[in-house]
């Protein structure tokens, strides 16, 4: 069974002005599509052919670098589009907010830690909010790596590869991360993932 590029859950211009139509056309229609196409080519004849995407990611980590890179980027992006919504941001749902305050002290501290992780990721990668050992943790990973391969469950991630923000923000990665949190995050979806992870 071949993997396929998921449709965006909103029109290409729905996240403007915080993420432009041009960015989504390149990022989703070209970059994400390229990961899917490469994955379908690389997986043929391997022990992971026929498995689900998460199983491919966790199984190929450290064993087949090209396959892992494309599978993990496919999975990361499949979540990434759902982690954003038009008129996103805003208040964090109750149970998740309580856990954030318990683990970070405040939502503001989580925001600061998340932005710092994204800014501090040298080169390409991701910053994450994940459930690890029953607690929330902010982390960062290089390239297409996911917290999944380290035993954590990602519930929010932001792509800090330059193709994710350069059209709209040029080299202003901190501004992109702040806009992501303040205006784009689909906290209801993050809350759903938090419920499933706990």
CORDA-V321844 format. One record per residue. N is the residue number from 1. PHI is phi as a letter, one per 20 degrees, with the letter a starting at -180 (none if undefined). PSI is psi in radians with two decimals (999 if undefined). OMEGA is omega in degrees with one decimal (none if undefined). Layout:
# CORDA-V321844
n-><N:N>
phi-><PHI:PHI>
psi-><PSI:PSI>
omega-><OMEGA:OMEGA>
This chain:
# CORDA-V321844
n-><1:2:3:4:5:6:7:8:9:10:11:12:13:14:15:16:17:18:19:20:21:22:23:24:25:26:27:28:29:30:31:32:33:34:35:36:37:38:39:40:41:42:43:44:45:46:47:48:49:50:51:52:53:54:55:56:57:58:59:60:61:62:63:64:65:66:67:68:69:70:71:72:73:74:75:76:77:78:79:80:81:82:83:84:85:86:87:88:89:90:91:92:93:94:95:96:97:98:99:100:101:102:103:104:105:106:107:108:109:110:111:112:113:114:115:116:117:118:119:120:121:122:123:124:125:126:127:128:129:130:131:132:133:134:135:136:137:138:139:140:141:142:143:144:145:146:147:148:149:150:151:152:153:154:155:156:157:158:159:160:161:162:163:164:165:166:167:168:169:170:171:172:173:174:175:176:177:178:179:180:181:182:183:184:185:186:187:188:189:190:191:192:193:194:195:196:197:198>
phi-><none:f:e:c:f:f:f:f:e:b:f:f:e:f:e:f:e:f:b:e:g:f:f:f:f:f:f:f:f:d:f:f:g:f:f:f:f:f:g:f:f:f:e:g:m:e:f:e:f:n:e:f:f:f:f:f:f:f:f:e:f:m:d:b:f:f:f:g:g:f:f:f:f:f:f:g:f:g:f:g:f:f:f:d:b:g:l:e:m:m:f:e:g:g:f:f:g:f:f:f:f:f:e:d:o:a:f:f:f:g:g:f:f:f:f:f:f:f:f:e:f:f:m:f:r:c:d:c:d:c:e:c:l:n:c:e:b:e:b:c:c:e:l:d:f:d:g:g:f:d:n:d:d:f:d:b:b:c:f:d:f:f:f:f:c:f:f:e:c:l:e:e:g:g:f:f:f:f:f:g:f:e:c:d:f:e:f:f:f:f:f:f:f:f:g:f:f:d>
psi-><2.13:2.59:2.65:2.71:2.11:2.57:2.62:2.50:0.21:2.85:2.78:-0.45:0.15:-0.37:0.00:2.59:0.04:-0.48:2.09:2.84:-0.76:-0.73:-0.81:-0.61:-0.73:-0.81:-0.87:-0.96:-0.46:-1.00:-0.92:-0.71:-0.65:-0.67:-0.75:-0.80:-0.74:-0.72:-0.82:-0.57:-0.75:-0.42:-0.29:2.23:0.06:2.96:-0.23:-0.06:2.27:-0.12:2.87:2.84:-0.77:-0.67:-0.64:-0.77:-0.92:-0.57:-0.58:-0.18:2.19:-0.01:-0.64:1.60:-0.86:-0.74:-0.83:-0.83:-0.80:-0.65:-0.78:-0.69:-0.62:-0.85:-0.82:-0.79:-0.59:-0.69:-0.71:-0.78:-0.61:-0.39:-0.10:2.66:2.61:2.42:0.74:-2.83:-2.57:-2.87:2.61:2.36:2.65:-1.00:-0.72:-0.72:-0.74:-0.70:-0.67:-0.80:-0.67:-0.74:-0.44:-0.32:-0.60:2.82:-0.61:-0.66:-0.72:-0.82:-0.82:-0.74:-0.69:-0.81:-0.75:-0.67:-0.75:-0.72:-0.64:-0.15:1.88:2.23:-2.64:2.59:-2.79:2.69:2.62:2.66:2.12:2.74:2.12:2.08:0.71:-0.01:2.78:2.45:2.48:2.34:3.03:2.66:2.63:2.70:-2.13:0.21:2.53:2.63:-0.38:-0.66:-0.09:0.29:0.18:2.86:1.94:2.31:-0.19:2.34:2.62:2.24:2.10:0.34:2.56:-0.53:-0.27:-0.39:-0.19:-0.60:-0.71:-0.53:-0.04:-2.14:0.26:1.14:-0.71:-0.69:-0.68:-0.81:-0.69:-0.72:-0.67:-0.85:-0.70:-0.48:-0.21:-0.50:2.31:1.49:-0.48:-0.71:-0.71:-0.74:-0.71:-0.76:-0.64:-0.77:-0.78:-0.59:-0.31:999>
omega-><-178.4:174.0:-178.6:179.1:178.2:174.9:170.5:179.3:-179.3:176.7:-177.6:-177.4:-171.6:-177.0:178.0:5.6:-174.0:171.5:-169.0:173.4:-178.2:177.9:-178.6:177.0:178.2:-171.9:-179.6:-170.2:-177.7:-176.7:-179.1:178.2:179.6:177.0:-179.4:-179.3:178.8:177.9:-178.8:177.9:-173.8:-173.1:-177.0:176.9:178.8:178.7:-177.5:179.2:179.2:179.1:175.6:-173.2:179.7:178.0:177.3:-178.6:-176.4:-178.0:-175.1:-178.7:179.8:-177.6:-178.8:-170.9:-179.4:178.8:179.6:-177.0:-177.1:177.5:-178.2:177.5:174.9:-179.7:-179.9:-177.5:177.6:174.6:-173.8:-179.1:179.6:178.0:178.2:177.9:174.3:-178.1:178.5:-174.7:177.4:-174.9:177.7:179.2:-169.0:-175.0:178.2:178.5:179.0:179.2:177.3:-180.0:178.6:-173.2:-177.1:-176.9:178.5:174.4:179.7:178.5:174.8:-179.8:-179.7:-179.9:-179.1:178.2:179.6:178.1:-180.0:178.6:-175.9:176.4:-177.9:-179.5:-174.8:177.9:-176.8:166.8:-166.2:159.1:-174.5:172.9:-176.9:-178.3:176.3:-180.0:174.9:179.0:172.1:-179.7:176.1:178.7:177.4:172.7:-178.0:-175.7:-178.8:173.9:179.3:-175.0:177.6:175.2:178.1:179.3:179.9:175.2:173.8:176.9:176.5:-179.2:177.9:167.0:-176.2:-178.5:-179.9:-173.5:-168.4:179.5:-174.3:-171.9:-175.0:-176.6:-175.9:-179.0:178.2:179.6:177.1:-178.8:178.3:178.1:177.6:-177.2:-173.9:-170.8:-171.9:-172.7:175.0:-174.5:177.7:178.3:176.8:179.0:177.1:179.2:177.3:177.9:-179.3:-176.9:-177.0:none>
